[in-house]
Amino acid sequence: MQSWNTIKRSLREFAETHPLVNSFGTGNILDPDSANITNFVSPAVDRIYYPLVFATLEGSRFATNSVQFSVGLVFMDKVEESQKVADRPTGSDALDFQTLQPDEVMSDMTQLAGDFMIKYQRTFGNDFDITADANVDYFVDRFGDRVAGCRAVLTFNVPLALSICEIPTQANPDICYYGAVEATIDIDLYEGNEQAVAPNQPFQLVFDGGAVSNMFLWFAVPSAYSLSHWFRSAFDQGNFLDLFEVYDTQDGYTIYVTKWQTETTAPMTLQ
């Protein structure tokens, strides 16, 4: 079944391809330190490049044969201050600039919000659709920076699985995401490979480092999973926490990463 994770991934992919969006985030917008924000301008740099699109899960409800996710989308851009503008206005012009600049930003962000509305109303082949009606609220506020923009809550309608065969069991297990990276900042849960796993059952991962033989290995499993051992050969094995540490938790998953770069060429069994 498609889920909030699917919606979030789709929103991020569209944001990344939109020429006006420079950053995308999820989580708690009022707590940037805990939020998951990625800038598309220079991903290795820990800063926000505006405009920023931020998605929050407001709630969900079950309807007939579907789950409805209420997703708050915030579109914001930085409000320039007159003293920072190269051709700096003075006197009454400066006052007009300070008054009109937030209006310009809110207007631009409304157009950007409209692009997202059109995308999810008209795209054929999505595993979900949206309810077209949505109120738009405006703000001029400071989230660390002085920003302005708008917020709309969209309802994403996701079909429920109608077959009991799609319910996770030992025969139809959970998903493990995994990969190999040269730097831990490159870890992206939903950009990893996927493999079926089941609770309390060993599973083997084949990491692909390409031409690079030593990299950071990472994988994500449901947070309820408990792991104690890793194994590559009779001479290359050990306690799980001697090699791996928790990198992050996201969407009910715990992401583990090796404490140092290690071999990518041999399959690894985890249990």
N, C-alpha and C positions, 0 to 999 in steps of 0.2 A: 504493500500500500504506500502511496505517496504521502508525505508528511510535511511538517514544518521545515525539516531539513531540506526537502526537495524545493519548497517554496523559496527558502533562504538562498539556496544555491542558484536558483533561477534568477532571483533578484540581483544577486551579486554579478552573475554573468552578464545580465543586461546592462547593469551600471558600468561594468568595466568596458563594454563596447560603446557606450554612449559618449559622444565627443565632449559633452559639457561636464561630466562627472569625473572628479579626481580622487574621491575617496568613498568607501562604503563601509558601514559598520552595523553591528548587531549587539544586543545586550542591553545594559542599563545606560541610557544616554546621559543621565545625570551623574554618572560615575565613570568618566573616561578612562580611569586607570584599570577598571575591570572590564570595560567594553572591548569588543573584538573589532578593531578598526584597521582597515588596510588601505593605504594610499596606492594609487595606480601609477603615480608619477615616479616615485622612487621607493619601492617596497622595502628596501633594506633600511630606510630611514624611519625612525619612530616619530612621525609627526603627521598632522592632518593637512592635506592640501584641499582647499575648497574649490568648487562646491562639493558638499558631502551629502550623501543619501544614507539615512539611518533607518533600519527596520527593527521593530520590536513586536513581539508576540503579545497581543493584548488579551487574548482569551480564545476559547474554542467551544464549540457545542456540537453534539451529535444531532443530525437531521436524518430524514429517511434516506437510507443508502448512501450517506455522505457524512463527512466531518467538515464543519465550517470554521475556518481559522480567521480570526480578526487580527489583521496585521496593520500596525501603525507605521506609516512611512513619513519620515521627516526629511524635508529638502531644505538645505540651508547653504548660504554663502556668506562670506565675510563682508561686513559693512566698512568701507574705507572711511577713515577719518580725515577731515580736511587738511590737517597739518602734516599728513603723510603723503598727500598727493603732490606730484612733481609741479604741476601748474596750480599751486595752492591758491584757492579763493580766499578773499579777505572781506571783512565787513559784512554787509547784508548778503553778499554772494556766498560767504562761508555759512551763514545761517540757512540759506536756501539749500545749499549742498547737503548739510547735515539733516535737513528735513526731507529732502527728496531722495537721497541715496537709499534709505531703507525701502522706500516705495519701489525703486528700480529693482532692488534685489528681490523683493516679494513678487513682483511681476515676472521676473525671470524664473523664479522657483515655481510659480504656478504653471508656466509653460513646461517646465521640466516634469512636474507632477502629471501634467496632461499626457506627456510622452509615455509615462509608465501606464497610465490608464488605457491608452490606445494599444500599447503592446499586449496587455493581458486580456483585452476585449477581442482583439482581432487575430491573435496568433492561433493558427490551426495546428492541432496535434498535441497541445499541452495535455497533461494528465489532470489538469484542474482548470477552472474558470473563475471569474470574479463577478461579484454583484456590482453592477455598473454605478449605482448611486452611492455617492460619498460626499460628505460635507468637508469643506476645507477651512482650516483655522490658520490664522497668521500670527506671527510673533516677531518681536525684536528683543533679543535677549543676549545674555552673555553665558556661553558654555566654555569659559576660559578665554574665548575670543568674543568680540562683539559681532554677532551674526544676526541675520534676519532670514525669514523664509516662511514655509507653510507646512502644515501637517494634515494628512488625510488617513482615515482608517478604511482599508479595503477588506472585503470579505472574500477569501479564497475558498471555493467549494471543491473539496477533494473526495472522489468516490470511495466508498468503503469496499473492502474486499467482500464479495458475496460468497466466496468459497471457503469452507473450513480448512481446505488444503493450504491456504495462504497464511494461516495462523502459525507463528513460530513454534516448532516442536523439535524434538531430536531429529525427526525426519526432514524438517524444514527449518534449519537453524538460523542463528543471528548472523550479522555481517561484521567482519573485521576489516578495517581499512589499514593499509600499510604502505610503506615506501622507504626510500633511501635518499638522503639529502646531504649536501656538502656543508650546509650551515643550518642550525635548528630553526632559524627565523623563516626558512623556506617550508616548514611543515604546514601542510594544508589538509585538514581532515578529509574533505570531500574531493581532493585532487589525487588521493591515493588509489592504489589498487584495492580490489574488493575480493574477499574470500569468505565462504560460509564457515561458521564456527558454531559450537554448541557448548553449553555450560558443563564444566567438569570433564571436558574431553580434550586431549592433546590436539594441537593443530600445527601444521607445518607451513611456514612462509618462505617463499623464494624471492629474495630481494634482488633487484636489478640495478646495479650501479653503472651499467654501460661500460665505458672504458675505464672507469674509476673503481679500483678494487677495495678501497677503504672509505667508508662514509658513515654518517650517523644513521642508524636504523631506527625506524619508528613504527608503531602500530597503535591502533585504537580498538578497544573492545568495550562492550557494555560495562558500566561501572560496577555492576554486581559480580563480575568475574574476579576470581582470585587465582593468582599465578605464583608458582614457587620455584620453577626450574626452567632452564633453557638448555638445549642440546644441539650440537652440530656433529659431534663424533664422540667416540669413547674417550678421546683425549682432549676434547674441546667442549666442555659443558660446565655448568655451575649454578649457583643460587641465582634466582631471577633478579633480586634486588642488588646483587653485586655488579650486574652489568647494566640494568635498566633503572631509570628513575621516572617519576611522574613529570610530564611536561606541561599538561593542561587538562582540564575537564571541559567538555563541550557537548551539549545536547544529549546528556545521559551516557556519554562515552568518557572513558579515561584514556588519555593519550600518553603512551610510554615512549621514551627515547633512550638510546644507549648513552652512557656517561662519557663515552669517547668514540672517535671514529673506529670502526671495526670492519671485518671482512664482509663483503657483499656477495661473494661468489658461491658460498656454500649455503644450502637450505638450512633453516633453523626450525627446530621443533620447540614449542612452548607448552607448558602445562602447569 
